[in-house]
Amino acid sequence: MHDALGGLKLVILDRDGVLNENREDYVTRIEDFVWTAGAPAACARISAAGLALAVVTNQSAVGRGLLPEATLDAIHARLADGLAALGVPRPLILHCPHLPADGCECRKPRPGLVRAALRHLGVAPGEALLVGDHESDLAAAAAAGCWSLHVRSGRGAPPTRPPRGYLGSVRDLPAVADLLTALRGAHGRGG
């Protein structure tokens, strides 16, 4: 893992189950957005280690008519404001509003959102790590050519058949921050 992440520039985070608590009935109101334990401080540590942050999230509640885009924007503003309070630059936040049956390219496990984040931030796939709580996140990372880590803080168990670029499973986002800050220290901040 040390060699794989030596040139890392970007950490792409799934939202539900990684940054905030996953809800069976979707996060459809600002009040429903509840950080997972230690997530904001973990993002601050990752950012302080010189890594850019992005968020890519499937939000089919929009396509189901349960979540207006304006409310989703307000939820993401709360996320960004919570990170900004800790000195974290506003992350790029991309979402897929489509239903699973729509067959779009942006809904994970397809790589559209991940590729869009890479393009927008000018980062090569091998310089990016996606952190997710579900196999669909890891599959999207593999399809885009990125590295991936699974966190057990969300809704999915580690993959039974690890995809290409999969580096393992850790407890939660603070454990990811521990790992990345240790690796950045070993490599020197710039890799």
trRosetta pair geometry for C-beta under 8 A, 3 or more apart (Angstrom, degrees):
i j d omega theta_ij theta_ji phi_ij phi_ji
1 4 5.4 -57 -146 37 37 115
1 5 6.1 8 166 1 72 113
1 167 5.1 92 -114 -162 105 117
1 168 7.1 -48 -79 6 136 121
1 179 7.7 -49 142 -176 143 120
1 183 7.4 -96 127 -93 95 137
2 5 6.9 -80 -150 46 18 90
2 6 6.7 44 153 -59 59 94
2 183 6.0 -168 -124 -129 63 101
2 186 6.6 -58 -144 101 112 149
2 187 7.9 167 -174 -57 83 103
3 6 5.7 -28 -151 -16 34 120
4 147 5.7 121 157 -106 117 139
4 167 6.3 -168 88 -97 155 122
5 8 4.5 -4 -169 -35 75 127
5 129 6.4 13 -115 -63 107 133
5 147 6.6 -127 -82 82 83 174
5 167 7.6 35 -45 -108 113 162
5 180 7.2 -116 166 -118 146 75
5 183 5.3 19 95 153 125 158
6 183 7.4 -122 -85 171 50 108
6 187 5.1 164 -140 -112 78 143
6 191 5.2 105 156 -158 66 91
7 126 6.9 26 82 126 124 95
7 127 5.4 -77 126 -108 95 84
7 191 4.7 84 -106 -168 44 151
8 11 7.4 38 173 -62 121 78
8 51 6.3 -11 130 -111 103 118
8 127 6.0 142 -132 -169 30 58
8 128 7.3 113 -144 -95 76 17
8 129 5.8 -6 -133 -17 125 112
8 147 7.7 -64 -98 36 107 140
8 180 7.3 -101 96 -140 157 104
8 183 7.7 55 20 111 135 131
8 184 7.9 -88 64 -81 115 90
8 191 6.8 169 36 -90 56 120
9 51 6.6 160 177 -132 26 70
9 52 6.3 14 150 19 75 103
9 123 5.2 -161 84 -128 123 117
9 127 4.3 12 17 161 104 117
9 128 7.0 -44 61 -73 79 63
9 191 8.0 -50 -64 -36 74 140
10 51 6.6 154 -104 -173 17 86
10 52 4.7 -27 -108 69 75 100
10 53 7.6 160 -158 -87 67 18
10 54 6.3 9 -174 3 112 110
10 117 7.5 158 165 142 144 109
10 118 7.5 172 68 -105 161 65
10 121 5.9 111 -99 110 142 151
10 123 4.5 7 -12 -143 137 176
10 127 6.3 72 18 121 91 86
10 128 4.3 -21 74 -110 107 87
10 129 7.3 176 94 27 59 63
11 46 5.5 -56 26 178 156 140
11 51 5.2 53 -10 147 103 131
11 52 7.3 177 26 85 66 49
11 53 5.6 -21 70 -108 92 67
11 54 7.6 175 90 29 46 68
11 128 7.5 168 -87 -158 22 67
11 129 5.3 -19 -114 69 68 97
11 130 8.0 144 -168 -98 52 25
11 131 6.4 12 -176 -8 99 114
11 176 7.7 123 -153 152 139 128
11 180 7.1 -26 -77 -102 137 161
12 53 7.9 143 -94 -164 31 49
12 54 4.8 -21 -113 72 75 101
12 55 7.5 156 -165 -95 62 18
12 56 5.7 9 179 3 111 112
12 114 6.2 89 151 -127 169 83
12 117 5.6 108 -112 111 124 160
12 128 5.8 33 -13 179 111 114
12 129 7.0 -176 26 89 75 43
12 130 4.4 -29 75 -104 107 74
12 131 7.1 171 84 19 52 68
12 141 7.6 171 70 -99 127 100
12 146 7.0 -16 27 -175 131 166
13 18 5.2 -171 -174 122 96 141
13 19 5.9 85 145 -47 135 108
13 43 7.8 -49 -36 -99 158 105
13 53 6.6 -2 -3 -164 114 96
13 54 7.1 173 22 87 71 46
13 55 5.1 -31 72 -106 91 70
13 56 7.6 155 76 24 40 66
13 91 7.8 -9 32 176 113 165
13 130 7.7 173 -80 -156 21 58
13 131 5.2 -15 -112 61 67 103
13 132 7.9 154 -163 -74 43 59
13 173 7.5 26 -130 -113 127 122
14 17 6.6 -12 111 65 120 97
14 18 4.7 120 74 -3 81 138
14 19 7.8 -159 99 -2 51 91
14 55 7.6 71 -162 -157 9 71
14 56 6.7 -45 -98 74 52 72
14 57 6.3 110 -163 -96 59 73
14 108 7.7 -61 -108 16 110 169
14 130 7.4 66 -35 176 85 94
14 131 6.7 -125 15 99 81 60
14 132 3.9 78 -16 -115 134 81
14 133 6.1 -130 80 12 141 79
14 134 7.2 170 -159 26 171 92
14 137 4.7 -59 -59 -109 137 138
14 154 7.6 -20 99 -59 130 164
15 18 6.4 -141 -170 51 5 100
15 19 5.1 -48 -149 37 55 118
15 20 6.3 0 166 26 81 99
15 55 5.4 60 -72 -174 94 116
15 56 7.9 -149 -23 79 88 27
15 57 3.8 -5 8 -90 120 135
15 79 7.6 -52 -137 -112 113 157
16 19 7.7 -39 -62 50 20 81
16 20 6.1 -42 -110 73 50 90
16 21 7.8 -14 -155 111 70 25
16 22 4.6 88 165 -104 96 77
16 23 7.4 -95 -147 20 122 66
16 27 6.5 -164 -95 -7 112 121
16 57 6.6 103 -3 -145 85 116
16 133 7.7 -102 106 42 61 131
16 154 6.8 100 127 -135 64 121
16 155 7.9 7 128 -7 99 117
17 20 7.8 1 -9 77 26 52
17 21 7.5 43 -86 -157 39 27
17 22 4.1 18 -67 -49 85 118
17 36 7.4 46 179 -64 22 138
17 132 7.8 46 89 -173 116 58
17 133 3.5 -108 130 41 128 158
17 134 7.0 84 69 -30 160 95
17 151 7.3 157 139 85 88 107
17 153 6.1 147 175 100 65 77
17 154 2.1 51 -176 -120 120 119
17 155 5.3 -88 -99 -3 142 81
17 156 7.6 53 174 11 160 83
18 36 6.8 -122 144 9 17 146
18 39 7.3 116 140 -123 55 125
18 131 5.8 129 -144 119 138 99
18 132 6.4 -74 -58 -122 134 35
18 133 5.5 -157 -56 -27 82 106
18 151 5.7 112 -112 47 82 141
18 153 6.7 112 -108 72 36 117
18 154 6.1 -25 -47 -51 59 127
18 173 5.9 99 -179 -64 73 112
19 35 6.8 -65 163 -133 65 69
19 36 6.4 172 150 14 14 102
19 39 5.0 126 -145 -179 50 146
19 43 7.7 35 -118 -55 100 128
19 55 6.9 -18 -22 -119 151 124
19 79 6.6 40 149 -142 144 120
19 173 7.0 68 -87 -58 48 156
20 27 6.6 44 111 -80 142 155
20 33 5.3 -66 -131 -159 155 70
20 34 5.8 118 -161 67 93 44
20 35 5.7 -69 -104 -102 68 30
20 36 6.1 -173 -126 -25 12 78
20 39 7.3 -112 -63 46 43 170
20 79 7.5 -88 -41 -100 122 109
21 34 4.7 -9 20 79 116 103
21 35 7.6 49 -18 97 81 15
21 36 5.8 139 -64 -80 62 71
22 133 7.2 -129 -48 89 135 154
22 154 5.1 88 -29 -151 134 81
22 155 5.0 -101 108 -41 171 108
23 26 6.0 -55 87 50 106 7
23 27 5.6 127 26 -60 124 67
23 32 6.1 -57 -15 -175 161 114
25 28 7.5 -68 133 -2 84 117
26 32 7.7 35 119 150 54 158
26 61 4.0 120 -162 -77 155 138
26 66 6.0 92 69 113 154 141
26 67 6.6 -120 148 -43 136 127
27 32 4.3 174 -143 114 67 118
27 33 5.5 73 -166 -77 132 68
27 61 7.6 -156 58 10 51 160
27 67 7.9 51 94 -103 56 142
27 75 6.4 119 135 -147 115 152
28 32 6.0 59 39 12 51 158
28 61 5.6 -136 -88 172 96 148
28 66 5.3 -79 -110 146 137 96
28 67 4.7 -129 -128 -85 82 95
28 71 6.9 28 178 126 57 144
29 32 4.7 106 56 -9 75 102
29 71 6.9 -58 -110 -170 40 129
29 75 8.0 137 132 -79 17 111
30 33 6.0 -48 -167 16 43 113
30 71 7.3 -126 -43 -164 78 85
30 74 5.6 -66 -76 126 113 111
30 75 5.7 -158 -103 -89 61 69
30 78 5.7 130 -151 -36 100 151
32 75 7.9 -28 65 -115 91 126
33 75 5.2 155 -54 -152 138 96
33 78 5.7 130 79 91 153 138
33 79 6.8 -108 -173 -62 144 87
35 39 4.8 -151 -173 47 98 118
35 40 5.9 -35 -139 -26 152 97
35 82 6.9 -164 -68 164 128 158
36 39 4.6 90 61 -42 82 123
36 153 5.1 67 -162 160 147 139
36 154 8.0 -66 -85 -69 146 73
36 172 6.3 -157 144 -160 130 120
36 173 6.4 118 83 11 126 117
37 153 7.7 -145 38 -136 86 130
37 172 6.8 8 68 159 89 165
37 174 7.5 -51 113 -11 80 127
38 41 5.5 -65 -162 51 66 109
38 42 5.4 73 140 -32 88 106
38 172 6.8 96 63 116 116 130
38 173 6.6 -176 101 77 90 93
38 174 4.0 -10 128 -53 141 126
39 42 5.5 -58 -144 35 30 114
39 43 6.5 32 159 -20 65 102
39 172 7.8 -96 -75 163 79 108
39 173 4.8 60 -115 58 72 149
39 174 7.6 -99 -76 -42 37 79
40 43 5.7 -54 -152 33 33 111
40 44 6.5 34 150 -20 65 104
40 82 5.4 -101 -103 147 130 104
40 83 6.0 -154 -140 -92 86 59
40 85 7.8 -7 -174 66 139 102
40 86 5.6 146 160 -13 102 148
40 88 7.8 -143 -165 0 74 140
41 44 5.4 -50 -150 34 37 116
41 45 6.5 38 152 -19 66 102
41 86 6.7 -152 -96 -137 49 155
41 174 7.1 20 85 -100 99 100
41 177 7.8 -117 117 23 71 176
42 45 5.7 -53 -151 35 33 111
42 46 6.4 33 151 -18 66 105
42 172 7.9 -138 -60 126 162 88
42 173 4.2 142 95 132 162 98
42 174 4.5 -123 -80 -85 120 52
42 176 6.6 72 -180 63 129 91
42 177 3.9 -149 -153 -28 81 137
43 46 5.6 -53 -146 37 33 111
43 47 6.1 33 155 -17 66 108
43 53 6.1 36 -155 -101 99 161
43 83 5.4 -61 110 -123 145 111
43 86 7.3 110 82 78 96 139
43 88 5.3 9 130 -102 106 160
43 91 7.9 -85 -161 -42 129 133
43 173 7.3 -11 -48 165 73 134
43 177 7.7 -93 -43 -81 22 125
44 47 5.8 -56 -146 40 29 111
44 48 6.1 30 155 -20 64 109
44 83 7.2 -177 -65 -154 77 74
44 86 4.1 -86 -80 142 131 127
44 87 6.2 74 -137 60 104 90
44 88 5.3 -109 -93 -56 63 106
45 48 5.6 -53 -142 38 30 112
45 49 6.5 33 154 -23 62 104
45 177 4.2 75 81 -170 128 127
45 180 7.9 131 121 75 98 107
45 181 5.6 -56 164 -58 109 134
46 49 5.8 -57 -156 31 30 113
46 51 5.2 -64 167 66 82 122
46 53 6.4 93 104 -75 124 110
46 176 7.4 0 -78 117 125 99
46 177 5.3 -102 -51 -111 86 87
46 180 5.7 34 -116 84 85 149
46 181 7.5 -111 -90 -54 46 88
47 50 8.0 100 173 -28 34 10
47 51 6.5 -104 -99 67 31 70
47 52 7.8 44 -119 -117 75 23
47 53 6.1 -51 -77 -20 95 118
47 83 7.9 117 -29 -177 150 112
47 87 7.4 179 100 109 136 81
47 88 4.6 169 -14 -124 165 85
47 89 6.7 171 -150 21 133 80
48 87 7.7 50 -72 102 97 122
49 180 6.0 154 77 131 167 101
49 181 5.1 -136 -80 -103 135 71
49 184 4.4 142 -171 28 116 171
49 189 6.8 -163 -173 -135 59 86
50 184 6.7 157 39 -153 105 139
50 189 4.9 104 -9 179 148 102
50 190 6.9 -87 146 -84 163 50
51 180 6.7 -44 -11 171 156 138
51 184 7.6 -115 -36 -80 109 139
52 89 7.8 -48 -132 70 73 125
52 91 7.7 130 170 -125 73 80
52 121 6.0 162 123 -161 156 141
52 123 7.3 -148 54 -58 134 141
53 83 7.8 -131 79 -162 155 156
53 88 6.8 -1 23 -177 145 118
53 89 7.7 159 37 70 99 83
53 91 4.1 -66 105 -103 97 120
53 92 7.9 179 107 29 56 69
54 91 5.4 173 -104 180 29 102
54 92 4.2 -16 -122 64 95 98
54 93 7.3 -179 -167 -76 63 36
54 94 7.2 8 175 7 108 100
54 117 4.4 124 148 -155 160 128
54 120 7.9 127 -115 72 140 121
54 121 6.5 -114 -58 -33 132 144
55 76 7.7 -175 78 -135 144 104
55 79 7.3 3 -31 140 170 150
55 91 5.5 90 -12 115 92 133
55 92 7.2 -171 29 94 64 54
55 93 4.4 -1 61 -116 111 76
55 94 7.1 173 90 30 61 58
56 94 5.1 -7 -111 69 73 99
56 95 7.5 165 -159 -87 46 40
56 108 7.2 109 131 -47 112 123
56 113 4.0 131 -158 140 120 124
56 114 5.9 -70 -30 -73 176 60
56 116 8.0 136 -110 60 118 100
56 117 5.8 -92 -62 -36 117 138
56 130 7.6 -40 41 -133 125 113
56 140 7.6 -147 115 127 141 151
57 93 7.6 -10 12 -169 111 86
57 94 7.5 159 25 89 66 53
57 95 4.9 -25 72 -110 87 85
57 96 7.4 -151 101 23 44 74
57 113 7.8 -164 24 -170 28 162
58 95 7.4 130 -118 -162 10 75
58 96 5.0 -25 -117 59 60 110
58 107 5.5 63 -116 -146 109 79
58 108 5.5 -110 -46 35 114 93
58 136 7.5 -9 -19 121 144 142
59 62 5.1 53 121 -8 101 108
59 67 6.6 -93 171 82 108 147
59 72 6.0 80 171 -127 160 137
59 95 4.5 3 7 -176 123 126
59 96 6.5 157 29 71 69 51
59 97 5.7 -26 83 -102 95 53
60 63 5.1 -52 -158 43 61 111
60 64 5.8 60 143 -22 80 105
60 96 7.7 -2 -63 108 65 90
60 97 7.3 115 -108 178 31 36
60 98 6.6 -34 -108 100 77 35
60 99 5.3 87 -149 -108 110 47
60 100 6.5 -18 -98 -30 149 72
60 107 7.7 47 -70 -123 98 126
61 64 5.5 -56 -140 43 34 112
61 66 4.2 -79 -168 74 87 111
61 67 3.9 59 120 -1 108 123
62 66 7.7 -83 -63 56 19 69
62 67 5.0 -65 -75 79 57 98
62 68 7.6 70 -127 -148 78 8
62 69 6.2 59 -137 -75 123 69
62 72 6.1 -18 -77 -42 115 148
62 95 7.5 105 -9 132 144 128
62 97 3.6 -66 87 -147 137 99
63 97 5.2 137 -45 147 86 73
63 98 5.1 74 -66 -144 149 23
63 99 4.4 -143 122 -42 142 77
63 102 6.9 -101 -146 -35 156 139
64 67 7.7 53 59 14 89 84
64 99 6.7 110 -62 -90 75 102
67 71 5.7 -124 -166 78 74 120
67 72 5.6 79 152 -57 115 99
68 71 4.7 93 62 5 84 101
68 72 7.2 -149 97 -4 45 85
69 72 5.4 -54 -149 38 37 114
69 73 6.3 42 151 -22 68 102
69 97 7.2 -30 -90 -99 95 144
70 73 5.6 -49 -150 34 32 115
70 74 6.6 34 149 -19 63 103
71 74 5.4 -52 -150 35 36 113
71 75 6.4 41 150 -21 66 101
72 75 5.6 -50 -149 33 34 113
72 76 6.4 29 153 -14 65 106
72 95 6.6 -107 170 50 137 169
72 97 7.9 -120 -18 -98 173 103
73 76 5.8 -58 -148 41 31 108
73 77 6.3 37 150 -25 65 103
74 77 5.4 -46 -145 32 34 115
74 78 6.7 39 152 -21 62 99
75 78 5.7 -51 -156 31 33 112
75 79 6.7 36 145 -20 64 103
76 79 5.2 -44 -148 33 40 118
76 80 6.3 38 153 -16 67 104
76 93 4.8 159 -158 124 129 162
76 95 7.8 -121 -68 -32 139 127
77 80 5.7 -55 -145 41 32 109
77 81 6.0 34 154 -21 66 108
78 81 5.7 -54 -142 38 29 112
78 82 6.3 34 156 -23 63 106
79 82 5.9 -59 -154 32 26 112
79 83 6.8 17 153 -11 62 106
79 93 7.1 112 83 -95 136 148
80 83 5.8 -58 -151 40 33 108
80 84 6.1 36 151 -24 68 107
80 90 4.8 25 -159 -133 121 88
80 91 6.7 -145 -107 34 88 74
80 93 7.0 -102 -60 -25 111 135
81 84 5.4 -51 -140 36 33 114
81 85 6.5 44 155 -29 62 99
82 85 5.9 -46 -156 22 29 116
82 86 7.6 11 150 -2 56 104
83 86 6.0 -69 -164 43 40 102
83 88 3.8 -67 168 68 98 129
83 90 7.4 131 82 -107 120 41
83 91 6.8 17 78 -9 169 102
84 87 7.4 65 -169 -66 37 10
84 88 6.3 -97 -77 63 33 70
84 89 7.8 39 -102 -129 77 16
84 90 6.5 0 -71 -70 109 74
88 91 7.3 -15 147 -39 112 93
92 117 5.8 151 102 -133 134 87
92 120 5.7 138 -140 106 156 139
92 121 6.3 -125 -7 -57 150 110
94 106 7.9 -121 154 -162 113 118
94 113 5.0 167 112 -153 123 95
94 116 5.7 148 -137 94 164 126
94 117 5.9 -133 10 -66 138 92
94 120 7.9 169 -56 2 129 152
95 113 7.5 11 -123 -119 12 133
96 104 6.5 169 -158 90 117 137
96 106 4.1 171 -102 118 109 104
96 107 4.4 171 147 -84 158 62
96 108 7.2 -176 12 -2 144 69
96 112 7.4 96 -87 79 121 118
96 113 5.9 -94 -42 -57 103 125
98 102 4.0 -104 -178 53 118 153
98 104 4.4 125 25 2 170 139
98 106 6.9 120 13 65 122 101
98 107 5.3 -98 70 -52 110 122
99 102 4.9 117 59 -24 74 101
100 107 6.7 -179 -109 157 49 156
102 107 7.1 119 64 -15 106 142
104 107 5.1 96 67 -5 99 99
104 110 7.2 -159 104 53 59 149
104 112 7.1 -72 140 19 88 160
105 110 5.2 -135 -162 145 44 143
105 111 7.7 -34 174 62 84 56
105 112 3.9 113 127 -64 83 132
106 110 6.8 28 35 88 6 115
106 112 3.6 -92 -91 94 49 135
106 113 5.0 82 -166 -50 81 81
106 116 7.3 6 -120 -11 101 136
107 110 5.8 60 70 34 58 107
107 112 7.5 29 12 39 36 120
107 113 7.9 63 -84 -20 15 114
108 111 8.0 57 -109 -87 68 31
108 113 6.5 -57 -49 33 89 125
108 114 7.7 82 -91 -28 101 104
108 132 7.9 -163 175 -124 161 154
108 134 8.0 115 120 84 129 113
108 136 4.5 108 133 147 97 101
108 137 5.8 20 174 -88 153 45
108 139 7.1 131 -176 70 85 92
108 140 4.1 -61 -128 -47 95 142
109 135 7.3 -21 -89 122 126 74
109 136 4.1 -115 -62 -148 84 70
109 137 7.7 -82 -104 -25 70 17
109 139 3.6 -1 -154 89 120 128
109 140 5.1 -146 -156 -51 45 77
109 143 7.1 113 156 -9 80 136
110 140 6.4 22 83 -109 22 91
110 143 6.7 -87 -155 95 37 164
111 114 4.9 -66 -162 51 74 112
111 115 5.2 74 137 -26 96 104
111 140 5.1 150 -96 -162 56 70
111 141 7.8 152 -114 -63 96 11
111 143 3.8 -144 -45 101 120 109
111 144 3.9 165 -155 -59 126 87
112 115 5.9 -60 -143 39 25 108
112 116 6.2 26 159 -21 64 107
113 116 5.6 -54 -147 34 31 113
113 117 6.5 32 154 -20 64 103
113 140 7.0 -2 54 -175 96 144
114 117 5.8 -53 -153 33 32 111
114 118 6.5 32 150 -18 64 105
114 128 7.8 149 -173 122 98 146
114 130 6.3 -40 -118 -79 124 139
114 140 5.1 150 -19 150 131 103
114 141 6.2 -179 -121 -93 159 48
114 143 7.6 127 52 75 138 89
114 144 4.0 -112 107 -36 128 163
114 146 6.2 -120 -180 -1 132 138
115 118 5.6 -53 -148 36 35 113
115 119 6.3 34 154 -18 67 105
115 144 5.2 -155 -61 -124 76 110
116 119 5.8 -54 -146 38 31 111
116 120 6.1 31 156 -21 66 109
117 120 5.8 -55 -142 37 28 111
117 121 6.2 2 166 4 64 114
117 123 7.9 -24 129 45 78 116
117 128 7.8 128 107 -144 112 152
118 121 6.5 -75 -144 50 22 92
118 122 8.0 177 166 0 54 3
118 123 5.2 -106 -143 71 69 82
118 124 7.2 37 -165 -148 117 8
118 125 6.1 -11 -120 -76 155 63
118 128 6.1 -98 -96 -26 99 156
118 144 6.7 168 -17 177 140 125
118 146 7.6 -149 -71 -67 127 116
119 122 7.5 23 -178 -70 28 41
123 127 5.0 -129 -175 86 94 116
123 128 5.4 102 128 -59 129 108
124 127 4.7 83 61 7 82 108
124 128 7.5 -164 91 -10 44 94
125 128 6.0 -73 -153 35 35 110
125 144 5.6 -172 -123 140 118 79
125 145 3.3 48 141 94 158 105
125 146 5.0 -115 -168 -66 80 64
126 145 6.6 -52 -51 147 67 101
126 146 7.5 -160 -80 -115 24 44
126 147 7.6 68 -148 -29 46 93
128 144 7.9 -42 79 118 134 122
128 146 4.4 -54 91 -127 99 115
128 147 6.9 180 97 31 49 80
129 141 8.0 14 -166 -145 36 136
129 146 6.6 167 -102 171 20 104
129 147 4.5 -32 -107 81 74 107
129 148 6.8 154 -164 -94 65 27
129 149 6.4 21 177 -3 112 102
129 167 7.7 -30 -137 11 111 141
129 180 7.8 -161 55 -95 158 120
130 137 6.2 -166 144 167 119 93
130 138 7.4 173 94 -103 117 41
130 140 6.9 -137 168 89 172 95
130 141 3.7 -145 38 -89 135 122
130 144 7.9 93 -33 54 138 129
130 146 5.1 84 -14 111 102 139
130 147 7.2 172 20 87 67 51
130 148 4.7 -22 67 -107 91 84
130 149 7.6 -177 90 29 47 63
131 137 7.8 -22 119 156 26 140
131 148 7.4 162 -83 -158 30 63
131 149 5.1 -14 -110 67 76 98
131 151 6.0 41 177 -23 97 114
131 173 6.9 95 145 -108 149 80
131 176 5.4 12 -117 -116 145 161
132 136 7.6 -121 162 78 149 63
132 137 2.3 -163 -173 125 170 159
132 138 5.9 -144 62 -45 125 65
132 140 7.9 102 -43 44 160 110
132 141 7.3 -156 1 -25 126 122
132 148 6.7 -28 23 -160 102 111
132 149 7.9 145 27 80 57 52
132 150 6.5 -37 79 -114 67 57
132 151 7.1 -167 101 22 18 87
132 154 7.8 -56 169 29 55 154
133 137 6.7 77 35 8 41 148
133 150 6.9 96 -120 -164 31 73
133 151 5.2 -51 -86 70 81 84
133 152 7.4 128 -136 -110 90 11
133 153 6.3 -92 -102 67 127 67
133 154 2.5 47 170 41 163 139
133 155 5.8 90 130 30 119 62
133 156 5.3 137 145 33 67 93
134 137 5.1 106 62 -2 73 99
134 138 7.6 -148 101 1 43 87
134 154 6.6 -81 -41 110 82 135
134 155 6.1 4 -77 72 104 94
134 156 3.9 127 -108 -14 58 146
135 138 5.5 -58 -150 41 42 110
135 139 6.0 45 152 -23 73 106
135 156 6.0 -149 -16 -177 71 151
135 159 5.0 110 -110 -97 98 98
136 139 5.6 -51 -142 37 32 113
136 140 6.5 36 155 -22 63 103
137 140 5.9 -56 -154 33 29 110
137 141 6.6 29 150 -18 63 105
137 148 7.0 151 126 -150 86 128
137 150 7.8 136 78 -107 119 72
138 141 5.6 -51 -151 34 35 114
138 142 6.4 35 151 -19 66 104
138 148 4.6 139 -129 138 74 157
138 150 6.2 -23 -65 -73 127 96
138 159 5.8 -108 72 -41 159 135
138 162 7.6 -88 166 -149 144 62
138 163 5.2 155 141 27 99 122
138 166 5.8 30 -163 -97 123 108
139 142 5.6 -53 -147 36 33 112
139 143 6.3 32 155 -19 66 107
139 163 5.6 162 -97 -61 53 157
140 143 5.8 -55 -145 38 31 110
140 144 6.3 20 157 -10 64 111
141 144 6.0 -67 -148 44 28 104
141 146 4.3 -89 -162 75 83 104
141 147 6.8 -48 170 94 127 21
141 148 3.8 132 83 -67 160 117
141 163 7.3 135 73 90 89 134
141 165 6.0 -138 130 101 102 134
141 166 8.0 115 87 -80 127 67
142 145 7.7 44 -178 -70 29 23
142 146 7.6 -88 -61 55 23 66
142 148 6.8 -58 -46 -6 75 134
142 163 3.7 -92 -53 149 153 129
142 164 4.6 114 -146 57 106 80
142 165 5.2 -179 -102 36 69 114
142 166 7.2 -23 -71 -42 111 86
145 165 7.2 144 -173 -63 30 148
146 165 6.1 113 100 168 39 155
147 165 4.8 -144 -111 -178 40 99
147 166 7.9 146 -167 -90 60 16
147 167 5.7 27 -177 -29 106 121
148 163 7.1 31 39 69 141 109
148 165 5.5 80 7 116 86 99
148 166 5.2 -32 70 -105 101 60
148 167 6.6 176 77 12 43 85
149 166 7.9 129 -88 -158 31 61
149 167 5.3 -38 -82 64 79 106
149 168 6.3 -8 -131 68 81 64
149 169 7.3 145 -176 -104 70 30
149 170 6.2 -1 174 10 119 107
149 176 6.0 143 100 -112 150 108
149 179 7.8 159 -119 74 160 156
150 156 7.4 -96 -156 96 116 104
150 158 5.0 143 85 -113 157 73
150 159 6.8 -169 -61 -10 148 84
150 166 7.4 13 -23 -154 101 105
150 168 7.1 -117 34 126 88 34
150 169 4.1 -30 76 -106 108 83
150 170 7.4 153 83 22 57 58
151 154 6.3 80 92 0 93 98
151 169 7.3 161 -89 -159 18 71
151 170 5.9 -29 -107 73 68 77
151 171 7.0 -1 -154 105 80 28
151 172 5.3 75 -167 -122 118 31
151 173 6.2 -1 -114 -53 159 57
151 175 7.4 152 -123 56 96 111
151 176 6.6 -57 -79 -40 116 118
152 157 7.6 19 -121 -125 90 44
152 158 7.4 -38 -79 -46 95 84
152 169 6.1 70 -47 172 97 111
152 170 7.3 -138 3 101 91 32
152 171 5.7 -54 46 -140 107 35
152 172 6.9 -73 59 -60 69 64
153 171 6.8 64 -52 149 90 58
153 172 3.9 74 -53 -111 129 92
153 173 6.8 -53 17 -11 155 77
157 160 8.0 41 102 -49 114 80
158 162 7.8 -18 166 -83 96 94
158 168 7.8 -30 -133 -174 133 46
158 169 3.9 -81 -90 -54 121 149
159 162 5.0 132 82 -89 120 50
159 163 6.7 -28 129 -11 176 78
159 166 6.6 -85 39 -128 134 160
162 166 3.9 -139 -174 71 103 150
163 166 5.2 113 59 -36 63 115
170 175 4.0 -166 161 116 121 129
170 176 5.9 158 71 -63 145 66
170 179 6.6 -114 -80 -26 159 138
171 174 7.6 -30 87 66 109 86
171 175 4.4 118 45 -24 91 148
172 175 5.4 106 53 9 56 101
172 176 7.5 -102 116 -4 38 90
173 176 5.2 -46 -149 31 43 116
173 177 6.5 45 152 -20 68 99
174 177 5.4 -49 -149 35 37 114
174 178 6.5 45 150 -23 65 99
175 178 5.4 -43 -149 30 37 117
175 179 6.5 38 152 -18 64 104
176 179 5.7 -57 -152 37 32 112
176 180 6.1 23 156 -13 68 110
177 180 5.9 -58 -139 42 29 105
177 181 6.0 24 164 -15 67 110
178 181 6.4 -62 -144 39 21 103
178 182 6.3 20 158 -17 60 112
179 182 5.9 -63 -152 37 25 110
179 183 6.3 18 156 -14 64 110
180 183 5.7 -55 -143 40 32 108
180 184 6.0 33 157 -20 67 107
181 184 5.6 -50 -140 38 32 112
181 185 6.3 38 155 -22 62 105
182 185 5.8 -55 -151 35 28 113
182 186 6.5 27 152 -19 63 106
183 186 5.6 -54 -148 36 34 112
183 187 6.2 17 157 -7 68 111
184 187 6.0 -65 -142 47 30 101
184 188 7.8 -75 172 93 59 19
184 189 5.7 32 173 -118 104 50
184 191 8.0 -54 -128 -72 69 59
185 188 8.0 33 -168 -72 23 22
187 190 7.9 -125 127 74 100 42
187 191 5.2 -14 149 -133 134 36
188 191 7.1 -63 77 33 82 11
